[in-house]
Amino acid sequence: MESPVKTRHSPAGHDSGNKYRQLIETEEFKELIQKKNAFIVPVTLFFLAFYFVLPILAAYSDVLKGEAFFHITWAWVYALLQFAVVWIGGFVYIKKSAKYDKMAKNILNKYEKELSE
């Protein structure tokens, strides 16, 4: 019985997977990944911490119960600030990801000839 998954062999014995392994071992690709991680990891940790501080402070302290202004408590200010931070973070991420996409495209263009062989 034939397997439903067809295996694809590269023509003339070329291993395209090996070419991509070589590509990810280049300095340019490693630099791209390093830059992406240098942005993504701290921002993700910040967002997680910023998000979880609200329920923790609301449940275990009285810090957010005080009045901030116009009879609005700090809990509401913090909660509304989370919306602003998410939107600002989203816009920043879109701009940064466009930069990383351009860097990735440049890397692929540079090694296009080797990858297409």
C-alpha positions, 0 to 999 in steps of 0.5 A, spaced: 500 500 500 502 506 498 503 512 503 499 518 502 505 522 503 509 523 497 516 523 498 520 529 494 527 527 492 531 533 489 534 532 482 541 530 480 542 528 488 542 535 491 539 535 498 535 542 498 534 541 506 542 541 506 542 548 503 538 551 508 542 548 513 548 551 510 544 558 510 542 558 517 549 557 519 551 563 515 553 569 520 548 574 516 542 569 518 545 568 525 545 576 526 538 576 524 536 571 529 540 574 534 537 581 533 530 578 533 531 575 539 534 581 542 527 585 541 522 579 542 524 576 548 525 582 553 518 585 550 514 579 551 517 579 558 515 586 559 508 585 556 507 578 561 509 582 567 505 588 565 499 584 564 499 580 570 501 585 575 494 588 575 490 582 577 496 581 583 496 588 585 488 588 585 488 581 589 493 582 594 494 589 595 491 596 596 495 600 591 490 600 586 484 602 590 486 609 591 483 615 587 487 617 581 483 623 579 476 625 577 473 619 582 477 614 578 481 609 581 488 607 580 486 600 578 482 603 572 487 607 570 492 601 570 487 597 566 486 602 561 493 603 560 494 596 558 490 597 552 494 603 550 501 599 551 498 593 547 496 598 541 503 601 542 507 595 542 503 592 536 505 598 532 512 598 534 512 590 533 509 591 526 515 596 524 520 592 527 518 586 523 518 589 517 525 591 518 527 583 520 523 581 513 527 586 509 533 583 512 531 576 511 529 577 504 536 580 503 539 574 506 535 570 501 537 574 495 544 574 497 544 566 497 539 565 492 543 562 486 546 557 491 539 555 493 536 554 486 542 549 484 
